[in-house]
Amino acid sequence: MARFSFRLPDIGEGISEAEIVAWHIKIGDRVEEDQQLADMMTDKATVEMESPVAGIVVELAGEVGDQIPIGSTLVVIETDAEVEAEATTETPSPLEGRGLGEGTAQVPEAAEPAAEPSPPPASDTIAPEQPLSPTPSPEGEREKPILASPAVRERARALGIDLHEVKPAEGDRIRHADLDAYLRYGAAQGYHAPHASRARDDQPVKVIGMRRRIAENMAAAKRHIPHFTYVEEIDVTALEALRGDLNANRGARPKLTMLPLLIVAICRTVPDFPMINARYDDEAGVVTRHGRVHLGMATQTDAGLMVPVIRDAQDKNVWQLAAEITRLAEAARTGKAKSEELSGGTLTVTSLGPLGGVATTPVINRPEVAIIGPNKIVERPVFVGDDIVRAKLMNLSISCDHRVVDGWDAASFVQALKKLLETPVLLFAD
């Protein structure tokens, strides 16, 4: 048998290290060739690491949240046969082997039970921790691993749900919708969903991965940018009627939401307000007013908030925008968005969708200088002359960097948007 050291490859983007955001194995597990070992995250992209060999895992490089240098050993695997070139013949450097939470081992069902691996040789200077052996459940060892994202596992732990009791609606992977169904209907099946009156233990949650990136970016934005927010009410009755007509005649084209129409209005308005579509390099003291609109759209994913970018939004019609919104949102939620699709925005739109809200005070996506937030559409009675009519109203928020954008300019920009959105025929007029 030989020991194979899997070293973290150069993931690209000129990075020097990557963060461990999830282990899919633990010490003592048997892995097969091409089996997923870990998820590593760079600035915004998450990359899956797969094993090039089969064998028993004997060492891991660290815990979830640790930063691992490119080229350093990530996993040491004891292989069944000699491995040429990559196999380490000398004593490997000691690494701290740590077991993970329940359900992370990916053990093939057909695999023969492996003999207990011998512990790694002790170092003269650092003694590796003894790996944690899996603890069987009261009903005995479960054969199938639990398939669920880290966000689903974290939510289940917070709710006190045993994922072994949750039945996936589709396939073998447990999703948030399955947790919701468990909470709604579990009691009828003899389960006990957590109640507010039931006390739970405090649970420290390590801030790692995308959540740590979001925390760092938001803190930097609030620390460096003097925000101000302006909110205006817009009558979107005519716009919603237009959207309904377009959807009724869309054929095979994607269904329109409010967002593509708002983006068209934004792109038609920013040429008259170039300070809105800008980026501020405060270290160099330079504001770049962009001629093209690379529009970021804040997207909620299981890993946290991501901002994929619609390139050259000013050149796309409403149908093209709708298709691009769907594509980028799906890529972000499934972790397939490319790094170039998550950077380079000049202006951002953020919406809570069906959650709505009366008004928002969104945080600017630094180094941009403005972010626009449409809010919930509600029906209210309004006066039209002496008559009272039913109208669909929506508040529109904009947060701006007061170092670059004056309040008058922000208000004027929103008023220009208001005119287009309340008279939507102007969106398509030359």
C-alpha positions in Angstrom: 0.0 0.0 0.0 1.1 3.6 -0.6 0.1 7.0 0.7 -1.1 9.5 -1.8 -1.0 13.2 -0.9 -3.7 15.1 -2.7 -2.5 18.7 -3.0 -4.7 21.7 -3.5 -4.4 22.6 -7.2 -4.2 26.0 -8.7 -7.8 26.9 -9.0 -7.1 30.0 -11.1 -7.8 33.7 -10.7 -4.3 34.2 -9.4 -5.2 33.2 -5.9 -2.8 31.9 -3.3 -5.2 30.1 -0.9 -8.7 28.8 -0.7 -11.1 28.2 2.2 -12.5 24.8 3.2 -16.3 25.3 3.2 -17.4 21.7 3.4 -15.8 18.3 3.9 -17.6 15.3 2.3 -15.3 12.7 4.0 -13.7 12.0 7.3 -10.7 10.1 8.5 -11.3 6.3 8.2 -13.7 6.7 5.2 -13.1 4.7 2.1 -13.2 6.9 -1.0 -13.5 5.8 -4.7 -11.9 7.5 -7.7 -13.7 10.8 -8.6 -15.6 10.8 -5.3 -16.1 14.3 -3.9 -13.7 15.2 -1.1 -14.3 18.8 -0.2 -15.7 22.2 -1.4 -13.1 24.9 -1.6 -14.1 28.6 -2.0 -12.1 31.4 -3.5 -13.3 35.1 -3.5 -16.8 34.1 -4.7 -16.7 30.8 -6.6 -16.9 27.4 -4.9 -14.9 24.5 -6.5 -15.5 20.8 -5.8 -12.4 18.7 -5.1 -12.5 15.1 -6.3 -10.3 12.2 -5.5 -8.0 10.9 -8.3 -7.5 7.6 -6.4 -9.3 5.1 -4.3 -8.4 4.2 -0.8 -8.7 5.0 2.9 -8.6 8.6 4.2 -5.9 8.9 6.8 -5.3 12.7 7.1 -7.2 15.9 6.5 -5.7 19.4 6.2 -7.9 21.2 8.7 -11.4 22.2 9.7 -14.2 23.9 7.8 -13.3 27.6 7.7 -9.6 27.1 7.5 -7.6 28.7 4.7 -5.4 26.3 2.7 -2.4 27.5 0.6 -2.3 26.4 -3.1 0.0 23.4 -3.5 -0.3 22.3 0.1 -1.6 18.9 1.1 -5.4 18.8 1.5 -6.0 15.0 2.0 -3.8 12.0 2.5 -5.2 8.7 1.2 -3.8 5.3 1.8 -4.3 3.5 -1.6 -4.8 -0.1 -2.3 -1.9 -0.3 -4.8 1.3 1.7 -5.6 0.5 5.1 -7.1 3.1 6.4 -9.4 4.4 10.0 -9.3 2.0 11.5 -6.8 2.4 8.8 -4.1 4.4 10.1 -1.1 7.2 7.8 -0.2 8.5 9.9 2.7 6.7 10.4 6.0 3.9 12.9 5.3 3.8 16.1 7.2 1.4 15.9 10.2 -2.1 17.2 9.6 -4.8 17.6 12.1 -7.5 15.0 11.3 -10.9 15.9 12.4 -14.3 14.2 12.0 -17.3 16.1 10.8 -21.0 16.2 11.7 -23.5 13.5 11.0 -24.3 12.5 7.4 -21.2 13.8 5.7 -19.5 10.5 4.9 -20.1 9.5 1.3 -19.6 5.7 1.6 -20.6 3.7 -1.5 -23.3 1.1 -0.7 -21.5 -1.7 -2.5 -18.1 -1.1 -0.9 -16.6 -3.9 1.3 -16.1 -3.0 4.9 -12.6 -1.6 5.2 -10.2 -2.6 7.9 -9.5 0.0 10.6 -6.6 2.1 9.2 -3.5 2.5 11.3 -3.1 6.0 12.7 -0.6 8.3 11.0 3.0 8.2 12.3 3.5 10.6 15.2 5.6 13.7 14.6 8.4 14.8 16.9 6.9 18.3 17.2 3.1 18.0 16.7 0.9 15.2 17.6 -2.2 14.9 15.3 -5.5 14.6 17.0 -7.1 11.2 17.3 -9.9 11.0 14.6 -13.4 10.8 15.8 -15.0 7.5 15.1 -18.6 7.7 13.9 -21.2 7.1 16.6 -24.1 4.8 15.6 -27.6 6.0 16.1 -29.9 4.3 18.6 -31.5 2.3 15.8 -28.1 1.1 14.6 -25.8 2.2 11.8 -27.7 3.7 8.9 -26.5 2.5 5.6 -27.3 5.5 3.3 -25.6 8.8 3.7 -27.7 11.9 4.1 -27.5 14.2 1.0 -28.1 17.9 1.9 -26.4 21.2 1.4 -24.5 22.8 4.3 -27.3 25.4 4.6 -30.0 22.8 5.0 -27.9 20.9 7.6 -27.3 24.1 9.5 -31.0 25.0 9.5 -31.9 21.5 10.6 -29.5 21.7 13.5 -31.0 25.0 14.5 -34.5 23.6 14.4 -33.5 20.4 16.2 -34.5 18.2 13.3 -32.9 14.8 12.8 -32.3 14.7 9.0 -32.7 10.9 9.1 -36.4 11.4 9.8 -36.9 13.8 6.8 -38.2 12.3 3.6 -37.0 14.0 0.4 -39.9 14.9 -2.0 -37.6 14.4 -5.0 -34.6 12.1 -5.4 -32.3 11.5 -2.4 -31.3 15.1 -1.6 -33.0 16.9 1.3 -33.9 20.5 0.5 -35.4 23.4 2.4 -38.8 22.6 1.1 -38.5 19.1 2.7 -37.7 20.7 6.1 -40.8 23.0 5.7 -43.0 20.0 4.9 -41.6 18.2 7.9 -42.4 21.1 10.2 -45.9 21.4 8.8 -46.9 17.7 8.6 -44.5 15.9 10.8 -46.7 15.9 13.9 -49.4 13.9 12.0 -46.8 11.2 11.4 -45.8 11.0 15.0 -42.9 13.5 14.8 -42.5 16.4 17.1 -41.7 19.7 15.5 -40.0 22.2 17.7 -42.2 24.8 19.4 -41.4 28.2 20.8 -42.1 26.9 24.3 -39.4 24.2 24.0 -36.0 25.5 25.0 -33.0 24.6 22.9 -29.4 24.8 23.7 -27.3 27.7 22.5 -25.5 26.8 19.4 -22.4 28.7 18.3 -22.2 28.9 14.4 -18.8 29.5 12.9 -18.9 32.3 10.3 -17.2 30.8 7.3 -17.4 30.6 3.5 -19.8 32.8 1.7 -21.3 34.1 4.9 -17.9 35.3 6.0 -17.4 37.0 2.6 -20.7 38.7 2.9 -19.9 39.9 6.4 -16.6 41.3 5.4 -18.1 43.1 2.3 -21.0 44.5 4.2 -18.8 45.8 7.0 -16.5 47.4 4.5 -19.4 49.0 2.7 -20.9 50.5 5.8 -17.5 51.5 7.2 -16.3 53.4 4.1 -19.5 54.6 2.5 -21.7 57.4 3.9 -25.1 56.0 2.9 -28.4 57.9 2.4 -31.7 56.4 1.2 -34.5 58.0 -0.8 -37.9 56.4 -1.2 -40.7 57.3 -3.6 -44.1 55.9 -4.3 -44.9 54.9 -7.9 -48.2 54.0 -9.4 -47.5 50.9 -11.5 -51.2 50.2 -12.5 -50.5 50.8 -16.2 -47.1 49.0 -16.0 -48.7 45.9 -14.5 -51.5 46.0 -17.2 -48.7 46.2 -19.9 -46.9 43.3 -18.3 -50.0 41.2 -18.3 -50.6 41.9 -22.0 -47.0 41.0 -22.8 -47.2 37.7 -20.9 -50.5 36.8 -22.6 -48.8 37.1 -26.0 -45.3 35.8 -25.1 -45.5 32.5 -26.9 -42.4 30.5 -26.1 -40.6 33.4 -24.6 -39.9 33.6 -20.8 -42.6 35.0 -18.5 -42.0 38.6 -17.5 -41.7 39.8 -13.9 -41.5 43.4 -12.9 -37.7 43.3 -12.9 -37.0 43.3 -16.7 -39.3 46.3 -17.1 -37.6 48.1 -14.3 -34.1 47.4 -15.8 -35.3 48.8 -19.1 -36.4 52.0 -17.3 -33.1 52.2 -15.4 -31.0 51.8 -18.6 -33.0 54.6 -20.3 -32.6 56.9 -17.4 -28.9 56.6 -16.4 -27.5 58.4 -19.4 -28.9 61.6 -17.9 -27.6 60.8 -14.5 -24.1 59.4 -15.1 -23.1 59.7 -11.4 -25.6 56.9 -10.6 -24.0 54.3 -12.9 -20.4 54.7 -11.4 -17.7 53.1 -9.3 -15.6 55.0 -6.8 -12.0 54.0 -6.1 -11.7 55.8 -2.8 -8.0 54.9 -2.4 -7.1 56.4 -5.8 -9.7 59.2 -5.4 -11.2 58.4 -8.8 -14.9 58.1 -9.8 -15.5 56.2 -13.1 -18.8 57.0 -14.7 -19.6 54.0 -16.9 -21.1 54.3 -20.3 -22.4 50.7 -20.2 -24.8 49.3 -17.6 -23.5 46.1 -16.1 -26.4 45.5 -13.7 -25.9 43.4 -10.6 -29.0 41.6 -9.3 -28.9 40.6 -5.6 -29.8 36.9 -5.5 -30.5 34.8 -2.3 -28.9 31.4 -2.4 -28.5 28.6 0.2 -24.9 29.8 0.7 -26.0 33.5 1.2 -26.4 36.6 -0.9 -24.7 36.6 -4.3 -24.8 39.3 -7.0 -24.6 38.0 -10.6 -24.1 40.6 -13.2 -26.2 41.2 -16.4 -23.6 42.5 -18.9 -24.5 45.3 -21.2 -28.1 45.4 -19.9 -28.7 48.6 -22.0 -28.5 46.5 -25.2 -31.1 43.9 -24.2 -34.9 44.0 -24.7 -37.3 42.8 -22.0 -37.4 39.2 -23.2 -33.6 38.9 -23.4 -33.4 40.4 -19.9 -35.9 38.0 -18.5 -34.0 35.0 -20.0 -30.7 36.3 -18.6 -32.2 37.0 -15.1 -33.4 33.4 -15.0 -30.1 31.9 -16.2 -27.9 33.9 -13.8 -30.2 33.3 -10.8 -30.2 29.6 -11.4 -26.4 29.6 -11.9 -25.9 31.5 -8.6 -28.3 29.2 -6.7 -26.6 26.0 -7.9 -23.1 27.3 -7.5 -22.4 27.2 -11.2 -21.9 30.9 -11.8 -18.5 31.8 -13.2 -16.3 34.3 -11.4 -16.7 36.8 -14.3 -20.4 36.6 -13.8 -20.1 37.6 -10.2 -18.0 40.7 -10.6 -17.7 44.0 -12.6 -21.1 45.4 -11.8 -21.7 49.2 -12.2 -25.2 49.4 -10.5 -27.2 46.9 -8.5 -30.9 46.1 -8.1 -32.1 44.2 -5.0 -35.6 43.0 -4.5 -37.2 40.8 -1.8 -39.7 39.5 -4.3 -42.8 38.1 -2.8 -41.7 39.1 0.7 -42.0 42.7 -0.4 -41.8 45.3 2.3 -43.0 48.9 2.6 -39.5 50.3 2.2 -35.9 49.1 2.2 -32.6 50.8 3.0 -30.2 48.5 0.9 -26.5 48.5 1.5 -24.4 49.6 -1.5 -22.3 46.9 -3.3 -18.9 48.6 -3.0 -17.2 50.0 -5.1 -20.5 50.9 -6.8 -22.2 54.1 -5.6 -25.9 53.3 -5.8 -28.3 50.4 -5.3 -32.0 50.3 -6.2 -34.7 48.4 -4.3 -38.2 47.9 -5.6 -40.7 47.0 -2.9 -44.0 45.2 -2.6 -46.8 46.1 -5.0 -50.1 46.8 -3.1 -53.5 47.9 -4.1 -54.9 51.0 -2.5 -57.6 53.6 -3.2 -56.3 56.9 -4.7 -57.8 60.1 -5.7 -58.0 60.9 -9.5 -59.5 64.3 -9.6 -62.7 64.0 -7.6 -63.0 60.2 -8.1 -61.5 57.4 -6.0 -60.0 54.6 -8.0 -58.1 51.4 -7.3 -54.4 51.6 -8.0 -51.4 49.4 -7.8 -48.6 51.2 -5.9 -45.0 50.3 -5.3 -42.4 52.1 -3.2 -39.0 52.4 -4.9 -35.9 52.8 -2.7 -32.4 54.0 -3.7 -29.3 54.1 -1.5 -26.4 56.2 -2.7 -22.9 57.0 -1.7 -23.1 60.6 -0.5 -19.4 61.2 -1.4 -20.4 60.9 -5.1 -24.2 61.3 -5.4 -26.0 64.4 -4.0 -29.5 64.0 -2.6 -31.0 66.2 -5.3 -29.4 64.0 -8.0 -30.7 60.8 -6.4 -34.2 62.3 -6.1 -34.2 63.6 -9.7 -33.1 60.2 -10.9 -35.9 58.4 -9.1 -38.4 61.0 -10.4 -37.3 60.3 -14.0 -37.7 56.6 -13.3 -41.2 57.3 -11.9 -42.2 59.0 -15.1 -41.2 56.1 -17.3 -42.8 53.5 -15.0 -46.1 55.3 -14.6 -46.2 55.9 -18.4 -44.8 52.6 -19.7 -45.3 53.3 -23.4 -42.3 55.6 -23.0 -40.1 52.5 -22.2 -40.5 51.5 -25.9 -40.5 54.9 -27.5 -37.3 56.2 -29.3 
